[in-house]
Amino acid sequence: MDDLQPMKKAAEAAGVARKSVERWVRLGLLKGKPSKMGNLIATLVSVKAVKELAKTRRPGRPAKAEKSQ
């Protein structure tokens, strides 16, 4: 994880939404590293890891499951 950036910048570099990166960190799909920036604590993520994960995830909402009766 040598290319650490705040979630917003990593999302912009990968072409995905910041909320997606935030969700992936929360789900454990990405490793986040807390870092103090001024008086805020920002979560840093690897831009390379975000790009790789974005390739495997389909954009948009998942399709509804069919009801089987």
Backbone as CSV, one residue per row, in Angstrom:
resi,resn,N_x,N_y,N_z,CA_x,CA_y,CA_z,C_x,C_y,C_z
1,MET,0.836,-1.180,0.000,0.000,0.000,0.000,0.880,1.242,0.000
2,ASP,1.561,1.467,-1.103,2.486,2.591,-1.179,1.844,3.843,-1.758
3,ASP,0.686,3.723,-2.361,0.036,4.867,-2.997,-1.203,5.291,-2.204
4,LEU,-1.033,5.545,-0.921,-2.155,5.883,-0.052,-2.653,7.301,-0.311
5,GLN,-3.972,7.415,-0.429,-4.636,8.695,-0.628,-5.902,8.700,0.220
6,PRO,-6.422,9.895,0.561,-7.725,9.938,1.229,-8.785,9.311,0.324
7,MET,-9.869,8.822,0.922,-10.905,8.118,0.169,-11.426,8.934,-1.010
8,LYS,-11.610,10.229,-0.834,-12.149,11.068,-1.909,-11.215,11.093,-3.115
9,LYS,-9.929,11.299,-2.884,-8.963,11.358,-3.986,-8.770,9.994,-4.639
10,ALA,-8.775,8.940,-3.846,-8.636,7.584,-4.396,-9.848,7.248,-5.267
11,ALA,-11.039,7.653,-4.831,-12.249,7.402,-5.610,-12.218,8.170,-6.931
12,GLU,-11.789,9.414,-6.899,-11.684,10.216,-8.124,-10.685,9.596,-9.093
13,ALA,-9.562,9.121,-8.580,-8.535,8.517,-9.434,-9.024,7.221,-10.069
14,ALA,-9.880,6.484,-9.362,-10.376,5.203,-9.872,-11.666,5.357,-10.669
15,GLY,-12.277,6.536,-10.615,-13.518,6.761,-11.359,-14.741,6.145,-10.706
16,VAL,-14.741,6.066,-9.377,-15.900,5.546,-8.647,-16.347,6.591,-7.627
17,ALA,-17.497,6.360,-7.025,-18.029,7.282,-6.022,-17.303,7.099,-4.686
18,ARG,-17.190,8.185,-3.944,-16.559,8.125,-2.633,-17.345,7.215,-1.706
19,LYS,-18.658,7.214,-1.834,-19.500,6.360,-0.997,-19.214,4.879,-1.257
20,SER,-18.880,4.538,-2.497,-18.534,3.151,-2.815,-17.269,2.749,-2.083
21,VAL,-16.263,3.607,-2.111,-14.997,3.312,-1.416,-15.254,3.205,0.081
22,GLU,-16.071,4.103,0.608,-16.408,4.073,2.030,-17.098,2.756,2.387
23,ARG,-18.025,2.299,1.555,-18.740,1.046,1.791,-17.780,-0.147,1.714
24,TRP,-16.860,-0.141,0.752,-15.907,-1.240,0.600,-14.988,-1.347,1.809
25,VAL,-14.596,-0.205,2.372,-13.756,-0.221,3.583,-14.571,-0.780,4.741
26,ARG,-15.826,-0.345,4.866,-16.693,-0.803,5.945,-16.953,-2.311,5.849
27,LEU,-17.086,-2.830,4.625,-17.335,-4.260,4.417,-16.067,-5.102,4.530
28,GLY,-14.911,-4.456,4.597,-13.657,-5.176,4.729,-13.050,-5.586,3.400
29,LEU,-13.578,-5.066,2.291,-13.028,-5.388,0.975,-11.761,-4.592,0.687
30,LEU,-11.621,-3.449,1.345,-10.421,-2.606,1.233,-9.880,-2.352,2.630
31,LYS,-8.562,-2.225,2.723,-7.953,-1.864,3.993,-7.825,-0.353,4.059
32,GLY,-8.293,0.221,5.149,-8.169,1.652,5.366,-7.218,1.921,6.514
33,LYS,-6.457,3.001,6.381,-5.501,3.366,7.424,-5.868,4.754,7.937
34,PRO,-6.288,4.857,9.203,-6.614,6.181,9.739,-5.365,7.054,9.814
35,SER,-5.519,8.320,9.456,-4.401,9.251,9.484,-4.909,10.621,9.888
36,LYS,-4.164,11.303,10.719,-4.568,12.631,11.178,-4.110,13.673,10.163
37,MET,-5.077,14.454,9.675,-4.794,15.533,8.726,-5.362,16.809,9.322
38,GLY,-4.482,17.622,9.887,-4.954,18.819,10.579,-5.692,18.397,11.829
39,ASN,-6.960,18.831,11.944,-7.744,18.438,13.104,-8.749,17.329,12.766
40,LEU,-8.630,16.745,11.579,-9.520,15.665,11.147,-8.772,14.340,11.090
41,ILE,-9.516,13.262,11.208,-8.937,11.936,11.009,-9.500,11.401,9.703
42,ALA,-8.632,11.247,8.700,-9.032,10.763,7.378,-8.607,9.317,7.229
43,THR,-9.367,8.572,6.448,-9.015,7.188,6.156,-8.292,7.146,4.825
44,LEU,-7.074,6.619,4.829,-6.283,6.506,3.616,-6.449,5.108,3.034
45,VAL,-6.594,5.040,1.718,-6.712,3.750,1.028,-5.763,3.746,-0.159
46,SER,-5.417,2.568,-0.625,-4.523,2.410,-1.770,-5.304,2.658,-3.061
47,VAL,-4.810,3.558,-3.899,-5.462,3.849,-5.174,-5.442,2.609,-6.058
48,LYS,-4.341,1.889,-6.042,-4.218,0.665,-6.849,-5.265,-0.365,-6.430
49,ALA,-5.456,-0.532,-5.116,-6.440,-1.492,-4.612,-7.862,-1.068,-4.980
50,VAL,-8.141,0.222,-4.948,-9.473,0.726,-5.321,-9.737,0.449,-6.798
51,LYS,-8.738,0.693,-7.648,-8.900,0.438,-9.087,-9.144,-1.039,-9.363
52,GLU,-8.404,-1.914,-8.688,-8.571,-3.358,-8.878,-9.953,-3.818,-8.420
53,LEU,-10.406,-3.322,-7.283,-11.708,-3.712,-6.769,-12.831,-3.157,-7.644
54,ALA,-12.652,-1.952,-8.174,-13.679,-1.345,-9.027,-13.885,-2.167,-10.301
55,LYS,-12.844,-2.835,-10.790,-12.971,-3.669,-11.989,-13.867,-4.877,-11.733
56,THR,-13.873,-5.377,-10.499,-14.622,-6.593,-10.194,-16.052,-6.321,-9.756
57,ARG,-16.380,-5.089,-9.410,-17.707,-4.759,-8.908,-18.565,-4.182,-10.021
58,ARG,-19.800,-4.663,-10.153,-20.721,-4.128,-11.146,-21.305,-2.819,-10.637
59,PRO,-21.403,-1.808,-11.477,-21.990,-0.538,-11.030,-23.501,-0.662,-10.879
60,GLY,-24.067,0.137,-10.023,-25.512,0.168,-9.860,-26.005,-0.761,-8.772
61,ARG,-27.301,-0.809,-8.677,-27.957,-1.624,-7.677,-28.017,-3.081,-8.083
62,PRO,-27.908,-4.003,-7.143,-28.061,-5.408,-7.494,-29.495,-5.706,-7.918
63,ALA,-29.679,-6.659,-8.802,-31.013,-7.037,-9.281,-31.780,-7.734,-8.165
64,LYS,-33.093,-7.559,-8.172,-33.932,-8.224,-7.179,-33.945,-9.723,-7.446
65,ALA,-33.965,-10.485,-6.379,-34.020,-11.939,-6.504,-35.424,-12.357,-6.903
66,GLU,-35.517,-13.351,-7.758,-36.815,-13.877,-8.190,-37.468,-14.654,-7.048
67,LYS,-38.775,-14.485,-6.896,-39.506,-15.258,-5.901,-39.855,-16.613,-6.491
68,SER,-39.492,-17.675,-5.821,-39.833,-19.010,-6.322,-40.947,-19.591,-5.446
69,GLN,-42.017,-20.003,-6.093,-43.147,-20.545,-5.342,-43.483,-21.914,-5.830
